Structure formats: C-alpha cells, structure tokens
Amino acid sequence: MITLLPEQAGPLEAAELFRRGMGGAESNTACALASLGVPTAWVSRVGADGFGRLLLTEIAAHGVDVSGVEVDPHRPTGLYVKEIGAGTGSVHDLGTGRSKLHYYRSASAASALAPAALELPAVAALLATARLVHLSGITAALGQASGGDSGRRLVQAVLDRRRPGQLVSFDMNWRPALWRRLQGSAAVDPVAVLAGLADQADVVFIGSDEAEILFGTADPQRLRALLPGPRVLVVKNAEHGACAFEGDAAVTEPALRVEVLEPIGAGDAFAAGYLAGLLRGHDQRRRLRLGHVCAASTLMVAHDHAAPPSPAELDRLLECTPREWSGLRAGAGVIAAAAPTDDSAVTAEAAS
C-alpha cells in the first residue's frame, strides 16, 4: 500500500503536511529479504493509477521482482495514513513512541486477491522455482469484511500446491479490523481460520501480544502445544527477545537494546532476517540474531523498512559471544558493542 506519513508528530488533525511512502507487511518483508541479498519476488495487485505505478517502481528499486503483480483497471491502490504520538498532552495524542495506522483499502485492488492469481503465467513461473513462499494472516483476512473468503482460499491454495522441498512461512499478523464482517454476513471464527492455516505451514511467526489476544496465552511452550504442525514456530516478545521451536527443541535469543524511532515494520524485518538465515543454513541462534538485527535497523528509522548492516558487519554481529551480544546497543543508525578485551568497539552502520 501507499503510506502517508505526517511531517509533524501529534494528533492527526494537527498534521498539515504528509510525505508519501510505501508499506504493507508482505512488501516490507520482500524488500528486507532483497536487501539481504535473497532473490525475492512480490505477488499482489495494484490499481491502474499513479499510486500503483509508484509502488511498482519503488519496490522494484529495492531489488524485488514485481513481474507477478497484477494491475487492476477498476479498483484503486490501497493506502494507509500513519499517526505518530508526540506526548503533547492532548487527549487525542497517542503518546511518545506510539503510532497507529489508519487504513483506506476497502475495495482496493489488493483486496480482490484470490486463488485465480496463482494461474497467471508470471505468478505460476515464480512459484515453480521459489524455495520459500511467505504468507500472512493479512492475506487470509482479505474479503472477510464483506462476507467473502478469497484471501483465505488463496493462502490455502498456496499451502496445498507447494511442491516437495518448497517451504511456506506464515506470519500471523493479526489485524482485527479486517475480520469485522458487515452486518448480516455470517460470522467466522478468525482464531480457527488463522490457527488452521498456520498449523499447515512450515515456519510460523507470532508475536506474544497477538498470541495473548488470539489464544489467551503468550507462553511459548503452550503456544507450541497449540500449534504443533509447523516445523518451526517463532514466538516474538517485542523488546525482550524471541523463542524458536524446531520440533520440541527451543532456542531463545534476547533482542537488541534499541533507541526506537518508530516501531512499524520491525516485525516484517525480523521475519525477513530469520528467513534469510534459514535459507542460508544458519543455526537457530544465528537466524534469530539476524532477525533481531534487521528489526533493530527498522526500529531506528521513520520508514517501514531499512537496509541492514553490510554483510561483513552482519557476520561480526552474528558471531558475537553471548556476553558481547547482550552488550550491543542500537541507536541513531548504529549498532555498537564495546569489545571485552580492550577499548575498541565493533560498529555496524544501518541505513537511515
């Protein structure tokens, strides 16, 4: 989607100027994967309008293949407006460090995604060679508000059609507004839908906050019992860290300490880092660390995505001892740790 970002933090009604950008969970993850050197394609739909053309141009500029994106001549490109708290004391101010997204995507081009998209020649060609397909609960929710389930059927079709050796990852990405059905539409249980899809995936990401809402618990062990199907289950606990289960074996890695500028997009960056590590054969701890580094890079910028440190700098960060890792700090575009044996420091520049 297109994003409109206020130049001034505070209640939305006080914002006079906005700058445009791009956002959306799947496109954020695609751009982050491409920035890590993973060949990546994005499949979606945009309107035949200026915003749609802008999205295709900008996402392609990040190194992402957009040949599988369909242009809809009738529906517009979706957008959202970001509101950023400023601590002004106003009753309508979200508060310092907090933000909120206001979505305007009803009847958008992407809202019409359906299993038929998989039959497009360009999309079929991409799926035929992809080692991994990344999906989310946002796609699964498409159509639900109007009483349909085209998004859920699309996710199910990808799961059903995966070829031997192809991995499917699923980020829960709980968006309650997308599941609120119009009056008169038959009710649907989003928990049952999301849990059913997630349990068929190979890799699943879920935040502890959304897990509490959906399943009534944020305990990683209990969540693993509720979702036994995925080969890998990753439970993210915001600034505290993440726990990854492969089978019944669990590895927990603390998050970096970050001076947060804006939190939106960090979860997508974490997923990209973890998946890049998985595709490269990293062990569980390095995968989690790569996810944390990518999330920290995004937390330090006002946009929904940011370039990670260079490959050489990433290697140094991922090879830190547990003590060195616990001493890392991220702020002002830099991830740094004091070396334990002398006065030198290890730094990694993150793009702003």
N, C-alpha and C positions, 0 to 999 in steps of 0.2 A: 504494500500500500504506500501511497504518498503520505508523508508526515508533515505537519505544520508545527514548527517549534517557535514558541514565543521568545522574542528578544529580551523580554523582561520577565523575571520570575514574579509570582504572586497570583492572586485570583485571576481567572481567565478574562473576566470582564474589564480588567485593568490593562490587559495587553493590547497594544496598538499595532505592533509590527511582528510579523512572523516570517521565518525563513523556511523554505521547503526542503525536504529531505526524503529519504525512503526508509521503510521499516516493514515489519512483519516477521514472525518467528522463523518461517522456513527460509525466506530470502536472507535474513540475518545469518542463519546457520550456513547457508550456501556461500555467502561472501566470506565468512570466517574460515570455512574449510579451504576455499580457494586461496586465501591469504597465507595459509599454512602449506601451500603447495600441493594440495589434493585436487586432482581434476574433478570438477564439480559442475553439475547442470541443475537448473531450476525449472520445474514444471508448474505452470499456473495459467491464469487468464487475466488479461488487462483490457481496458476499453480502447476503442479507436479514437483516442483523444490525446491531448498534449501530455497529460499526466502519465498515460500508458506508455507513450514514446519515451518520456523521461526515465521511467522505471527500467525499461529495456536497455536504454543507453547506459545508465549508471550501474546497473547490476552487471552488465557485460563488461564495463570498465573495471570492475573488481576481478575480472578473470573468470566469470561464471558463464557457462554455455546457456543461452536463452532460446535455443532453437526449438525447445519443447513448449514455449509459451504461445498460447492461442490469443489472437486479438478479436475481441467481441465487437461487432459493429453496432450493437444495440444497447449494451449495458455500459455504464461508466466505470472508470477505475476507482476503487475504494480509497478512502483516506481516513486518517485519524489526526486529532489535534492533541498535542501533549500539554498538560498543565503542570507547572513546576512550583512547588511551595517555596515561600520566601521568609516565613516567620514574621510577617508584618503585624500579626495580632488580629487581623480581620477574621471574623467568624467563617469566612469562605476561603481562607488561606489554608492550604494543605499542611503547611509546616515545613520548616527547613529540612532538606534531604528527602522529602517525599514528592512523588509525582503521580499523575493519573492520566490515563488515556481516554479520550472521548472518540468513539468510533462512528464513522459515517460510511457504512459499507452495505447497508441493506439494498438488495437488488443490484449489487455491483457485479462486474464481470467475474471476479473470482468466486463469488457466492454461488455461481452456477456450475462449479466444478462437479463432474460426475464420472462414473466409470467409462463413459464414452471417450474421455480424454486419453485413456490408455490405448485406444485404437488408432490415434493419429500416428502417421508414419514416423514422424520425428520422435515422438514420445516412445513408441514401441522400440525404435532403434536404440534409444538411450537406456531403456530398461533391460534390453537384451544383453548389454555389456556391463552394466553397473555392478560393482562389487557390493554396494550397500545402497539401500533406499531409505531415506529419512522422512518420517511422517509425524504428525502431531494431532493432539486432541482438537486443535482448532479446525483442521480439515474435517475431522469426524463430525464436528458440530454444524458444518455448513448445511443450510436448508432446514435445520431443526426449528428455527423460529417461525417459519411459515408452514410447519407441519410436514416437511419432507425429510428425507434422509439420504440425499445424493452423496453427501460428504462421507457418511458412514459406509455407504456401499462402495465408494471409491477406495477407502482405506482397506476394507475387507477384500476387495478385488486385488489390490497390490499384495496383500498377505497370501491370498490364495494362489497367485500366479508366480510367486518367487521361484526362481529356478534353483536347482541344487547348488549349494555353496554361496548363494546370494543372501546377504544379511538384510534384515529390516529392523530399523530402530524407530522407537516411538516415544516422543516427549509428551507427557500427559497434558501440559499447557491448559489448565483448567480456566475456561472463560465462561462464567455463569450466564452472562448476558446472551450468549449465543444459543443457550439451551432453553431460554424462556419462550415457550410456544404462544402463538396467537390464541386469543380466546376462542374456544370452540374446537381447537385442534386436540387430537388425542394426546394424552400425557405420555412422556417417555422417561425412563429412569437413566439419567446420564451416567450415574455410577456404574450401572450394569453394562452400559454400552462401552464406556471407556475401559473398564476392567476386562471385559471380554476381548476387546481389540488388543489391549496391552499384553494380555496373557498369551497371545499368539505371536508376539514379536520376539526378536532375538535379543534386542537391547532395549531397555525401558528406562527413561529418566522421569523422576518425580520429585518435586520439592516438598519439604516437610510441612510447609504451610498448606499447600493444596492437598497433601495426603491427610492432614488433620480434618480438612473440610469434607473430603470425599469418603474417607474410610474410618474417620473417627480416631485415628492414631497416627503419630509421626515416628513411632518406634521402628527402626529398620528391620529388626527381626520379625516383628508382627507383620510388617508390610511384605516381607519376603514370603511369609506363610500365606498371605492373601493373594500374592502374585507369584506362584511357583513356576509358571510356564517359561518365562524368558530365560535365556541362557545367562544374561547379565541384567541385574537390577541395580540402578544407581539412585540413591536417595540423597538429595542435596539439602543441606541445612544452612543455607544462606552464608553468613559470615563465619559460621563455626566450622564448616567443612563438608565432606561428602563421604558416604559409605557405599562401596560397590560389592555386590554379591555375584560370585560366579559359582553356580551350584549353591552349596550351603556355606562355602568359604567366604568370609567377609574381610575387606580391607578398608580401613578408614584413614583419610588424609585430611589434616586441617587446612582450612582456607588461608590465603594470604591476608595480612592486615592491609586494608586499603583505605585511602582517603577518598571517599566516594563523592563523585561529582554528580552522577546520575545513574540510577540502577537499571533502567530499561535496557533490555538486550543482553544483559550479563548471562542469563540462563542459556540463551541461544549460543553465546560464545563458549560457555562451558561445554555444552553438548558437542560443538564443533571440535574443540580441543580433545575431548575424550575420544570421539570417533576417529579423529586423525591418528591418535595414539594406538587405537585398536587396529586400524588398517595397517599401521606400520609395525605391528607385532610387539608393541611395548608391553611391559608387565603392568599389572593393575595399578601399582602406585604411580608409575610414570604417566599412565593415562589420566589418573585423577589430577596429578600435578599440572599436566598440560591443560586440562580443563580449567583449573584454578588460575593459571597464568593468563589464559585467554579471557576469562571472566574479569580478572583484575584490570586488564588492558581496556576493556569496555567500560568498566565502572569509573575509570578516570577521565572519560570524555563525555560530552553532552549528546553525542550521537548514539544510535542504536548498535553501532559496530565500530571496531577499531582494529588496526593492524597489530599483530602480536610482535614481540621482540624478534630479532633476526634469528635464523637457525642456530648460529654459533652461540648466541646468548641464551637461547632456549635450552640448548644442551647443557650449558653450565648450570642453569637454574634447576633443571630436572635431575642433575647429578648431585645436588646438594645433600649433605648428610641431614638426618632428621633435625639435628641442632641448628644447622645453618638454615634449613627451610623454615623452622619456627621463628628465626630472626629476620626473615625477609619482610620488607615494608614496601608498599606501593603508593606513590603519590606524585602528583604533578608530572605524570607521564613516565615515571621512572620506577623500576623495581630494583631495590638495592638491599644488600646484606653485608654486614661487617664480617670480614674474614676472621676465623677463630684464632689464627696463629700470629697475625701481625696487624698493622694498621691499614692495610689495603682494603679495598671494597670491591665487590662484584656488582656491576650495574647492568641493567638491561633497559634500553630505551624503548618505550612503547609509543606508537604513532598517536598524535593528537588529532 
